[in-house]
Amino acid sequence: MKPRTALPALAVCAVCVVLAPLTGCGGGGDDDSTSRKPTPSDGTASASGVPRAPAESRPPVAGKGSKDPDDLNGDGFRDLVVPISVGDDPDDPDGDQRVGVVYGSAEGLDPSTRTVHGRRDLGLPGSPESQTGADSVGAESVVTADLDGDGFPDLVTSVAGGSVDDGRISATRTAPYVTWGGPGGPGTKAGGAAGATAVRLPPSVTKLGLESVVRGDFDGDGHHDLAALAYNQSSLVLLYGPFTRAGAPARADTGLPWKKGTLVADDIDPSGEPRATSLLLHGLSDGEQSGNTLYAARRGAPLAGGGKRLRLGNAHAFGDFDGDGERDVAIGDDGGRNDEPGFETQAPEVSGSLAVYPGSGAAPETRRLPEAPKDLSTYYGPGGFAAADPDGDGRDGVLVATYEGATLIDGDRRVPVLRQGPAKADGRKTPAKWRHARPAGAADFDGDGKDELILDWASGTLFGLYGLHPTHWWITEGTTSRDQASFATTGA
């Protein structure tokens, strides 16, 4: 159950900016889309669009510390990490990338309070095999966690190095580096580090490093931990906090078996109350819905070694979906399909459905997903799931991607949540089928105990097919047509 704080009612104004991708304090450029307005859930005009940037941005307030791994300046309000593409082509897979942080406040997420980080800002070593700019860093490689327990979350970035051959596998060595946090956010002088610190890895995985790094509190002791897959395929690796400033974990566990796939971890409780977070291993997929193994967490105990096999499904979300105070996991069909002959469909018990596995251990409950319009469906599917509690009742709904936007499934209630990108962007018309925004998550940015929903959009084909490189963002007031904030990450 999510913690809720009673706060006085506040008049929340929509905040709309264009983030400048090259600097955390500079102004943004013009955007042809600024006069366009998103189409919200109920079809009425939204209060916010995507106008020009203010002349300059404000630095974040220096906080006193927080237990929330997403409160990067420690001021008591959650912040949002967003990817930023530098350049004019949203379809360039090798384009320069930056990591942006938009800071929360009592009025909600405030895009005029922001920082933008490149590789040098985070103190990361250069990548000898990088095909992008020397200062490029992708937000998808970044995890936030307070590894040293000082109250200021750190940025953990997976950095690719040179090619390594361990006699069995030849690969690019990839290892996590920590940019230590501070009252002004990660990488500031108050954070104490001019350069990032390499995480010390167990000897069995040191040579090739790790992939699929995620955060959690896997033993429920209140310290933030990391989990990853060994690149040499030897094991699943657990690194338990607190970490020293030299990058050493309190202890490491390489006893869990390695399996092909990616890791998904439950959320750390933002209140700081110790809560054991379970870990999901999602099998590799070539478009088809693939399998999942759940390593259930218990406070004071290691993750279950054997794991529990769950249903097929490429979409996942952890949350309390029945309101009983236990953490559940939802797994379902993300609409993706393998386009090879004979593999176009999924089994009836998988296709178009999700299943919620209760934390109590009871039998899973299956729910139908919104049907895909025949004229819009593709092999790539509309996207994934997120847990969200927009009414603050302690029971999460499942925010699912659809071909027309998003739908919140909360018990028997289904509420569409729709936003649209501009009809013209980057000098090109946007086809109607590519204008809908995708759900990207949910969080309580203003501390009122109710989640805001996060939707994003970009004009490029990479976003239309895969959801990559978003440039436009909406932070909604729950499932209503109102936006707490909206902004774009395009500009000079």
N, C-alpha and C positions, 0 to 999 in steps of 0.2 A: 504494500500500500504506500502511495507516495505521501511524503510529509506535506502538510499545508500550513501556511502562515496567514493569520488574519491581518490584513492591511486595510487602511482607509481607502475608500473609492477614489480613483484618480481619473482625471480627464486625460485620455490618451490620444495624442495627435499622431496622424500618419507621418512617418519620417521617410523621405524619398531622396536618394542620392545616387550619383554615379561614382563608384570607387575608382580612384586612380591606381592602376596596377603597379606603377614603377616606384612609388614612394608611399609611406604611411601618412604623410602630412601634406601632400600636394593636392592641387585641384584636379578635377576630372575634365575630360573633353566633351564635345558635343556628341549627341546620340540622336539619330533620326527617329528613334522609337519613343522619344520623350513625351510626345503628345498622345500616345496611345494609352488606353486604359484597359486593365485586365477585366475579363468577364468573370464575376464571382459566382458563388454557389447558386444564388437565387435569380441570376440573370439581370440584376439591376446594376447600375453604374457603381463601380468601386470608388472609394474615397481617395485612393492613391494610384499614381501611375509611376513612370520612371523618368523624372525630370533631370535637369542638369545638376551637376555636383555643386555644393557650396564652394566658396573660394578656398577654404582650407578645412582641415579636420582637426578635431581636438584629441589630445593624448588621453589615454584612459586614466581614471581616478586611481590613485595609489591606495590599494586596500590594506587591510590589517591581517588578511589570511582567511582561508576557507577550507572546508573539507570536501568541496565539490570539485571533481576533476575537470569540469568545464567552466570554472570560474577563474580565468587565467590571471586576472589582476587582484583576486582575493577580496573583492568589495562586497560580496554577498549576492551577486547576480550572475546568472549563467551567461556565457559568451558563445559565439558561433564562429567556427573555423570554416572558411570557404576557399575553394580553389579559384585562382585567377590566371587566365591565359593572357600572355603578353603577345600582342600581334593582331593582325587583321583577319586571320583565317581561322575560324572556329573548328574547321575540319582538319587542321594540321596536327597529326598525332605526335609529332616531335617538336611542337612549338614550345617556347619558353613558358614556364609555369612559376607562379608565386603562391604563397600561403597568406591569406588574409584573415584577420581576426576582427569581427564586429562585436562591440562590447554591449552588455546588457545594462539596464538601469531600472529604477523604480517605475519609469514610464515604458519600459520594454526595451527591446533591442534598438540601439541607436547607431545607425550607419555613419553618422558624422563623427562618432568616436571609434576610431579604427586604427589598425596597424597593418602593414603589408611587409612580409618577410621573404627575402631571397636566401639562397644558400649561404652567402657571406654573412647576412644578418644573423643567421642561426649558428654561425661558427662551424659549419659543416666542412669536411674535407672535400676537395674536388673529386670528380668522377672521371677517371682516365678514359672510360669508354662511353662517356655521355655523347649522345647525338644532338643534344640541345645546348642552350647557352650555358656559360660557365656559372651563372648565378641561378640557374633553374632548379626548382624543387617542387615536386608534385604534392598536393594536399592529400592525395590518396595514400601516400607513404608516411603520413604523420599521425601519431597517436598522442592524446593528451593524458597525463597521469602525474600525480604528485609522488614521485618515486622516493624522495628523501624525507617526505612528511613534514615539510616546513610551512605548509599552508598555502603554497603557491605552485600550481600545476606546472609541469615541465612539458616541453615538446619532445617526443621521441620519434626520430626520423630514421627510416630504413635507407641506408646509403649504399649504393653499388660501388664496388671497387674494381680491382683488376681481375682478370681471368685466373682461375685456380684449378688445378687438376690434383685430386686426392688419390689417383690410381684407379678409381672406379667411375667417378663422375667429373666431368669438366664443366665448370660453370663460372659465372661472375660472382665473386664473393660479395655477399650482402649482409650488413650488420647494422644494428640499431645504435644511434648516437643520441645523447641527451643534451638538449639546450635547457639549462636550468632556469626555473621561473623566478619571479620577483614581484614586488608591488606594482611595477610598471608593465608587467607582462614578461613573457620569456625573452631571453636574450638581452635584457636591459642590464645596465651596470649594477642595479640593485639585485639582479639575479646572480651576479658574482662571477660570470664566466665570459671571457673573450672568445673562447673556443668551445665547441661541444665536446662532451666526454663520451668515449666509446664504452658501451655496456660490456662488462666482462662476461664472457660466455664459458660454459663448461668445456673442458678439453675435448670431449667427444664431438663437439660441433664447431669448434673454433675455426677450423681451416676454411670451410665453405660458408659458415654463418647461418642465418635464419631467414625465413620468409613468413608472410602472413602474420605479422606481429599484431597482437591485440592486448588491451588492458583488462584488468579485472581485480577482484579480491577473492581469489579462488579458495582460500581457507577461512575467510570471514573474520580475519583478525583486525580489520580496520586499516591495514597497510595496502597500498596499491601494488599490484603485481603485473607481470607481463607473461604472455604465453605466445608460442610461435612453433612453426614446424622446422625441423632441422633440414637444411639444404642437402645434406648428405643422406637423407632418408633414414636416419638411424632412430629417431624418436620424435615425439611431441615434447617440447621443452617448456617447463614452468620455471620462471624466475621470480622469487618471492621478495617483497619489500620488507622493511625499508632498504633502499640502496644507499651506499656511501657516495660522497661526491667524487670518488674515484671510479664510479660506475659498477661497483660490486654489489650483487644482490645479497640479502641475508642468507639465502640458501637457494639451491637449484635442484630440480627434479627432472631427470631424463628417463623415468621409468615407464611413461605411457607410450604405447606403440605409435609409430609413424603410419599415416595413411595419406594417400593422395587427396588433395582438396584444399579448402581454405577454412580458416577459423572464424567463428562468430561468438562473441562473449556477451553475457548479460551485463546490464548497466550497473555501475557502482552507485549506491544510494547517494544522491546529491546532498542529503542532510549530514552525511558523514557517519551515520549510524552503521556499525559493522553489519554487513550482510554478505553471505557467501554467494559468489556469482558463478553460475554454471557455464559450461563451455560446449559449443556445438561444432563438430567437424562436418563440413559440407563437402560431399564428394565432387570430383571434377565433372564438368558437364560440357558436352559439345552441342548445346542447344536443348537437348532433352532434359527432363526433370530428373535430378540425380538424388542419391541417398544421403542420409544424415545420421550421425552418431552423437548422442548426448552424453556428456560427462557431467553428471549431476554433482552439485556442490553441497557440502554440509559444513556448518560452522565448526571449526576446530578439527576438521578431518581433511585428508587429501581428496582430490577428485577421484571418482569411482574409476578404477583401472580398466575394467572391461568395456565400459560404455554401454549405452542402450541404443539399439537400432530403431530409428523412427522412419516415418513414411518418406516417399519421394517428394521433392519439392525444392525449387530454387529460391523461394522467397521465405524469409525468416523474421521473427520478431520475438523478443522476450518482454514480458509484462505480466501484470496481474489482471487477467482477462475475466475472471469470475468474481473479483472483489473479496476473496477470502483471506487476503494478506499473504498468500503464498505466491511465489514467482512461477509463471507458466511459460510455455514456449509455443508459438504458432508457426506452423510450416505449411506451405501451400504452393500452388501452381503459379508461376510468374508469367505464364503465357508463352514461354520460349519453347521452340520445337526444333528438332533436328531435321534438316531439309533433305536428308538422303532418302532414296526410295524405300518405302516400307516403314519409315520411322516418323511419319508426319503426325501421328496421334499418340496420346497417352492413354493408359488404362482408365476406365470410367471412374474408379475410386480415386484417381489422381487428378484427372482433367477438370479444370474449372472449380476447384475446391480448396479449402484450407482446413487443417485440423489443429485444435488447441489441445495440447497435452498439459493437464493440470499439475501443479507442483505437489498436490496431495497424493499423486500416484494413481488417481482414478482414470477410468477409460477416457480416451480422447474424444472430443466432440467435433464433428465435421460440419462445416458450413459451406454453402454455395457462394461462389464469387460472382460479381456482376458479369453478365455475358458480354463477349466481345462483338461489336458490330462487324458484320461480315465484310463490309467495304473498307474497314480500317485495320483488320487483323493482319499481322505479319509473323514471320518465324521468330522474331526477336522478342515479342511480348511487350506489354506496357511497363513492366518494372516490378519492384519489390514491395515489402511491407514495412510498417513502423508502428510501434505502440504509441497511443496518445490518449490522454485523459483531459479533454478540453472543458469538461464541466466540473472537474475537481471533486468527483464523488468517490475517488479511490479505486474505481474500476476502469481499467484501460479498454479502449476499443482498438481494433486493428485498422490502421489506415492503409488501404490497398491502392495500388496504381491501377488505373483503367485507361482505355484508349481515348478517353475524353477528359481525363484529369485524375481525380482521386475520389474514393468513397470511404467514409468511416463506418465500419461495421462494429456496432456496440450492442451486444446482445441481439435483439430482434430489430433494432433500429438501423437504418441505412441512410446516411446523409451524404449526398454528393458535395464535394469541395472543388470548385473549378476556378481556374485562372487561365488567362491566355496571353501569349506573347504578342508583339505587334505584327500587323499584317505585312510590314516591310521592315527589314533590318539588314544592316551591312550592305545597303544598296540593292538588296534583292527582295522580291516578294516572297513571303512565306506561305507555302501551301497550307490550306485550312487544316489538313490532317496532322500537320506538324506544329500547330500553334498552342496546343494544350500544355500546361505545366505539369510536371511530375512531382509526386510527394517525395521529399528528401528527409523527413524526420519530424520530430515534435519535441518541444522543451518549454519550460516555464521561465521566460526571460525576465519577467517583472516581479516574480516572487509572490504572486497572488494565489498560488496553489492550483492554477489552471494552466494546462498546456496550450501554447500557441502551435499551430501547424506550419511546417516549412515546406514550401513548394519552389521549384526552380525550373528554368527554361533556357534554351539557347536556340539560335536559328540554324545551326549546322546539322548536317546529316549524322554526325557522330552522336549528337544528342538525340535526334529523332529515333535512331536505331538502338543506341546503347545507354542514353542518358549521360554521356560524357561531356565535359567542359561546359557546365552551365554558366550563363552570364547574367541572368535576371532572376531575382529572388523575391518571394512574397512571404511575409510572416503574418499569418492570419490571426484575427480575433476569434479563436475557436473555429467552429464550422460556419460562422456568419459570413456575410459579404464584406465585412470591414477588415481592413488590414492594419495591424499594429505598426508595420513598417514594410517598405518595399524599396529595392535598390538594384542597381546594375553594377557589374564589375568591369564594364567596358570604359574606355576613355584613353586619354593621352598618357 
